[in-house]
């Protein structure tokens, strides 16, 4: 089941524009039960709100690329999702297939068990293999923080940067926990400014998004995109 939303106090700082927030959102369409009609509706939301991208299931990439042609919305997809337990060669094949289908961004799940075993070299090598297969397209590395100790998290974040990935990401949204303020702060201070931080899992309100952005998150995976941006529009108008 998707993780519960996290909470944050009502934001009292300056408000960004809706365009600025939309430019940080990967509208997520990854639930396994989504029908073709629900995917189409989700793609329409991304176009209406001008999110930076959608993140769709691998089988939906071709459909999304065709539907979003000319919209300016990028199409991303997932590799090794949601458990991360595939072999490195399988993750590479998934990456190549996704790019051949038209994907512009890759969100990959690390081998969580290997990360817990302290096999950092394995984790770094598999990330590097996906980065190479992606051919300079951005790779976002999902650490699945809910399963890791702080030391294990730090090792994955450092491996992410060393392997040349573009982002480190909190979670799939299918583990027992998602993005947290503590994890975002840890991620931001562990990796250099060259690596972005993506928060996903439970980011369902504007206040949470703005607080996590303050702590260093630069991209967000969200299903509640319309609610978040509608709330921002109302606050800006008020």
C-alpha positions, 0 to 999 in steps of 0.5 A: 500500500502507498505510504501515509502522507507526512505532515508539516506546519502551515507554511508562513514564508514567501510563496513561490509561483505555481510555475516554480512549484510545477517545475519541481513536480514529477507527476506520479502514475505508478500504481499497479492498478491504474487503467488506461483511462486513469493514465490518460487522465493523469497525463492530462493533469500533468499537461494542465498544470505544466509539471516538469514531468510524469513518471509512468510505468514502463509499459506506459512510456510509449503512450505517454510520449505520444500523448505529451508530444509538444506539451513540454512535459517530460516522460520518466519511468522506473527501473527495478521498481519497486523492490530493486532486486533485479540483476544489474543486467536486467536493470540495464536492459530495462533502462535501454528499453525505456529510452528506446520507448522515448523516456527522458528520465530514469528512476531506479531502485537500488538493490536494498538487500545489498545496501543493508549488507554493506555491499556499497561497491555492488550498489555503486557499480549497479548505479554506474551501469544504469547511468552508462546505459541512460546515455547522459539522461538523468538517473534518479537513485531510489534508496528506499530509506525506510529499510536502511539505517543512517549509515546505510543511507549515507553509503547509498547517497555517496555511491549515487554521487560517485556513480554519476547519477543526477539525483538521490531519491527517498523512496518508491512510495510502496515501502512502509515509509516515504519522505521525511524531513530528517532524511531530506536534510541528511541527503542534502548534507551528504551529497554535493550540490551537483546531485539533486534531492528528490522527495517521494512517498507521502508528499501530498500537501503544499506545506510538506512540499515547501518544507522539504524544499527548504531542507534541500529537496529539488524534485518531488514525486507526487500524485496529489499534484492538482491539490498541491498546485490548486492550494498554492494558487488560492494562497497566492490569490488571497 
